[in-house]
Amino acid sequence: MGKKVDKTNVMRILDQKKISYRDYSFDSTKLQGIEVATYLKENPEQVFKTLVTVGKSKEHYVFMVPIAKELDLKKGAKAVGEKSIEMILQKDLLSLTGYVHGGCSPIGMKKQFKTFIDDTAKNFNTIYFSGGRVGHQVQVSPSDLQKVIRVTFAPITKDT
């Protein structure tokens, strides 16, 4: 009998929606940020982090940006139609999303917020993002991600 996979809520949702994915797990105490892309042996542009913001209207928004890039708050605000947005406090992440810092995924949040992904994701057949637990990543095609959550592509990263 094979080893039982420790599924995250993200994986269960992907299974439920019959979405093809690959999951990866690693020692989260040793790998953070860009090191995750190195561990996966993938282009850092293809590995995305999930960030949660709040607008002047008090609405919350989720942004997915490549791990080595930064969210441009002005571009993000423009994408969501707000005057300005700011990052939420780390201490508020768990109660708002159900996820902890480092394990936040756009899939399976307590409430589905408007989600925006950097338009560079369209350059790849698949992208990587948090599997919903620290030390877990999933690999999904951007088009399949759109079948699970409403996601809008937009230019939202800082110019380098």
Beta strands, then each sheet from edge to edge (+ up, - down):
strand 1: 22-25
strand 2: 48-55
strand 3: 60-66
strand 4: 85-87
strand 5: 114-118
strand 6: 127-130
strand 7: 136-140
strand 8: 151-154
sheet 1: 1+ 7- 6+
sheet 2: 4+ 2- 3+ 5+ 8+
end
